[in-house]
Each structure stands twice: as structure tokens, then as C-alpha cells.
Amino acid sequence: MKKIGILTSGGDAPGMNACLRAAVRAARANDLEIVGIRSGYAGMIGGDVMPLDRRAIANIIHQGGTILGTARSEEFRIKEGRAKAIKMLQDTGIEGLILIGGDGTFRGGTLLSQECGVSVVGIPGTIDNDCYGTDYTIGFDTAINTALEAIDRIRDTATAHDRLFFVEVMGRHTGFIALESGIAGGAEELLIPEVPTSVDELCQRLEQYFKGGKRSAIVVVAEAEQAGDSFRIAREVKAQKGFDSRVCILGHIQRGGAPTARDRVLASRLGAAAVKALIDGKSGYMVGELNREIAYTPLKDTWEKKKPLQAGLTDLLKILSD
Ligand code: F6P
């Protein structure tokens, strides 16, 4: 293998740049040429390629976002779109490909590795932490710390006004961000897709807290399928129990900002591991970290299998919030 390509795809995540830097440096250390493909799969279809020399990845380890840009490509979902992308890889002489992204990226990567002769290796980069085959994804640690800072600030004003707050965090299908930022922020309640909770149950528990002497409370809500659903929940709680509340949706601020040390180390480690995987002849795998060791998981499993929440954490929150 002489030449490899790398792209970032799907929602950006803090640490993607640190990962690009590591992959470029590791490739060069092994005398491999490496090029960047801009804007994810859309750039692969359009042939939007840039050289990644030493200077291109200098001084980016601390930056959020991704210097390659990212996108979600509808065209890549259809076979004709992927055929254009495969032709571009062949024309450019790319023999190995590193994909940094989440479940959508790996769905595309699975098809790509089946349909073309290029070796494909994925790296988990998404704030949602919802990739099976790795304890943590790149960007998750930064996102929970961003959410935590916001929750701490909200607690100040919630306490000052004796108020109930709903804080909505990201996480399209999963409650990883909500769970960890909720525990760290001392949330009273958690609404996550993994543990369905009715408004009735929520109201009963809030009532208990207030009867037990609490004067303010924070409910951390995972946005799940419908961002902004917290407003509906807050309205229903008001209608049932008369509890007045405020809603704060954290949204895309969780996607930006300088990556934490944890995310930079994980990104650096996985960037180098992905290059090694290609050199070792692996294809169709995601490189992740399980129990502190590098682990290879078939790309298909990363999105077909459901990653469980860390055992015991939802029960822990219940005990701690009493
Ligand atoms: O996949 C990461 C994520 O941040 C999800 O939590 C969120 O639902 C989604 O991306 C929003 O993405 P966008 O606004 O870029 O479509």
C-alpha cells in the first residue's frame, strides 16, 4: 500500500482534528502518502481531494470541528452515487481509506468495503458515543463536559429561583450524553430513550422531591428522535401538577469547542491505530478502545449491534438524586 485517503463524515466531534493529525503523522512515519477528502462522502463523489502534508495538520490538535469539513450525503446512499465515489478512489490511486464518523458513516463504509477493492478502516468520532465496539467515541468526553458546565450554571439560577428546569442534551438515539452529564451535574431526573418514562411517573417523582424538601430540580432530557420535545414535556408537567418550569436546549454548542485531554489522547491513539490496521491488511473494521486496549470490530456490528449504557449508572442516579 502506497497511498491512503482520510475523511470526516456525519456530525463533527471535538477531537476529529487531533485524529487527522495523528493519522497523517503515523502514515508519514510509515512512508505512506495520505490525502484528505473534503466534506465526507460528498467530497468523495465529487473528487474533492487535498494533500495532507506536515504543515496542513500543524497546530490543529486543540481545535474543534474538522479541517476537512464534513457532511451527510444522500447521494452516497444509492449504489450509483457510491460507484462515482469508488471511481474517484481508483482514479486517485487511493488503496486504503480511513473514515472518521459515527453510525451513518459506518453504514456507508460497510457498503463501500463490500463494493470496492479498497481497504476501509473506521474510527469512531461522534459526540453521541453510540458506536458498538468502543468504550468511548472521539468527542463524547468534550460534549459531556460542555453539557456539564451548562448544567452547573443552570443549577445556580434554578436554586436562586426555586425552579424546575428541563435541560435537553444531544443524543439522537441514545442517552449516553444525558446519563453521564446528568450524574456529573447531580440531576434529579433523567429522560432517555433506553429507559422509557411516562409524564405520570415523572410527575410523581417530582412531587416526592418537592414534598421531601427540595425547592428546585433539574431534569436532563436526551433529545432522542425529536429535538425540542422538552417543551411538550414541561407543558404536560405543568398541566398535571401545576409545576412551573423553564426549558434550556443546549443544542449544537455541545458539538464545538476545544477537545478535552481525554478526547485528544483517544483521537491520537485511534488515528495511529487505523493506519497500522491498514498496513496490517485489515479491512472492513472499526478501530476502537475497549478496556484500554485497541479493539477491532467489524464495521457492520458497530451500527447493527446496540451499545448498552454502562451497567448500574441509571440506578446510581436514582439513589443519588433522592
Ligand atoms: O450525531 C451527532 C448529533 O449531534 C446528534 O446528537 C444530533 O441529533 C445530530 O447530530 C444533529 O445533527 P445535525 O444538526 O448536524 O443534523
Boltz pocket constraint, residues with backbone or C-beta under 6 A from the ligand:
constraints:
  - pocket:
      binder: B
      contacts: [[A, 10], [A, 11], [A, 12], [A, 102], [A, 126], [A, 127], [A, 128], [A, 170], [A, 171], [A, 172], [A, 223], [A, 224], [A, 255]]
      max_distance: 6.0
